[in-house]
Structure formats: C-alpha cells, structure tokens
Amino acid sequence: MIPESFELGVCYAFDSYCKRTLKNEAINAHKALNRRKKRILNFSDLALDEEYLFINPDPIDILSEYRINELWISNELLKAVIENLPEHLQQIINLYYFDGLNDRKISEITKIPRSTIQNWRASALEKLKHDLEKIAHDCPGI
C-alpha cells in the first residue's frame, strides 16, 4: 500500500510538470509570433506613398537602364549577356538574383554542393563582367 502523502507528492510533481510545459509552449508561441511579426509587414503600417506603389504600380517608373562604372546597361543587354552563359550558370544566376534564393536553398533544389553553387555563381559574375566590359570596349556608344 502506497502512502497517501506519496500519491499527493506525485500529483503535485505532475501538476508542476504540466504547468511548466504549458508555460514553455506559451513562451515558444510568443517568440514565434514575434519572429513572424518582424518578417510580415501589414499594409496598414505603410505610409501612403509606399502603399500607392503596391496598389498602382507604374511600369514607366521601372528603370530600363543602369549606369555601372561609366557603362550604361539596359535590361535587354543584361538579358542577352545572361543568355550567353552556359545553362547551369544561367540557372544559378536566375535562382540567386531573380528568385532571391541563397546558396543553401539553390543547393537543395539542384542537388549540387553549396560550395559548387558559390563557385559557379562567382565564375558566372566574372564572365558577365568580362562580357559587359568587352561590349563596352567594342561598342562605346551602347
């Protein structure tokens, strides 16, 4: 026969364990909610001019040319130079710069080691730079 005080102690211990578990879960939920709030922006938090950009995007406002080191690069020129890259380098550039994925995510998608992705991206950028400089040298008016 188990003494009544021992059973009562077990009940108190279990009660304490349950309360601590609930408190920890509430803390975790609160932290997760705060992390989510930092990542998500409500439209009500935007200023009127920022909100206008989302509601009424004007394609005329989008730049079609960029100046980099005395070279004007149009969107069409950049697209053409990227299309001259090998297929695997095009994919890396598109995933990284246009889809906004980091090297780790690209590695998971393509099943290629992250360091290889990083090296390919660096070599693609060097090739893009070389090709754009060559175009600027050959056709200074562009």
N, C-alpha and C positions, 0 to 999 in steps of 0.2 A: 504494500500500500504506500502510495506517494503522499508525502505530507502536503497539506493544503497550502502552506506558505511557499513551497517549491513551485506548485502549479501557478500560484499567483505571481511569483517571480518570472516564470516563463511567459505568462500573459503580458506582464509589463515589458519584458525584453522584446517580445514580438511586436507589441504596440509601439515601442520606441523605434524598432527597426522599420516598421511600416511608415511612421511619421517621417523618419529621416529620408526614406526612399522617395516619398511624396515631395518633401522639401527639395531634394536634389533634382527631381524631374521638373519641378516648377522653376528652379534656377536655370536648368538647361533650356527649357522652353523660353524663358525670358531672354536668355543670351541669344538664342536662335532668332527670336523676334527682333532683337536689336540689330543683329547682323543683317537681317533681311531689310530692315528699315534703312540701313546705310547704303544698300545696293539699289533699292527701289526709290524712284522719285515720283511723287504724286504730281499730277497736273495742277492741283490747287496750290502747290508750293512754288510754281513757276511765276516769274514776272510776266507782265502782259506781252512784252516784246518777245520773250522766249516762247511763250505759249503760241503766239502768232506763227512762229516758224514751224511748229508742228501741225497747226491747223491748216495753214495756207502756204505750203512750200512753193516757192517760185523757182522754176528751173533756170531762169535768167540769172539768179543770184549765184549759181554754182560756177566756180571758176573753170574755164576751159583751158587755160594756160597757166603755167607756174614758172617762175624765174628762179633758177638754181645756178649759182656761180656763173653769171653772165650768159646763161643758156636758157632760152625760153622753151619749155617742154609742154606740148599740147597733150591732151588726153589721147588723141589718136596716135601720136608719135609714141607715147609710152605703151599703148596697147600693142602697136606694131613691134616694138622692141621686145616686149614680153613674149609675144607670139613667136619670135625668132629663137627663144630659149628652147632647150630640149624639154620634152613633155614632163619629165619628173621635176625639173626646176620650175616650170610654169605652175605645176600643181602646188609646190611648196610656197611660191610667191603668192598665189591666189588665196591659199588657205591662211597664210600668215597675215598678209596685209589687207586683203579684201573681206575675208570672213572673220578676221580678228582672233584666230586661234593661236595659242602659244605652241612652242616646240613639242611639249609633252603631249598635248592633245593631237597634234599632227602625227606624232609618232604612234599614238594609239590607233588613229584612223588608218594610217598607211602600213602599219606593222613594220616600220623601219626604226632602228635605234635613234634615240633623241639626238645623240651626238652627230649622227649622219645627217639628220634633218638640219641641225645647226650649221654643219659644214656646207651642205648643199645650198642653204639659204645665203650664206656668206659668199659662196662662189657665184651664185645667181646675181647677187648685188654687184659683185665685181664685174661680171660680164655685162650687166645692164649699164653700169658706169662707163665701161670701156666702149660699148656700142654707142651710147649717147654722146660721149666725147668725140668719137670718130665721126658721127653725123654732124656734130657742131663744127668740127675741123673741115670736113668735106663741103658742107653747105652752111657757111657762116650766116646767111640770111634767115635761116629757119629759127 
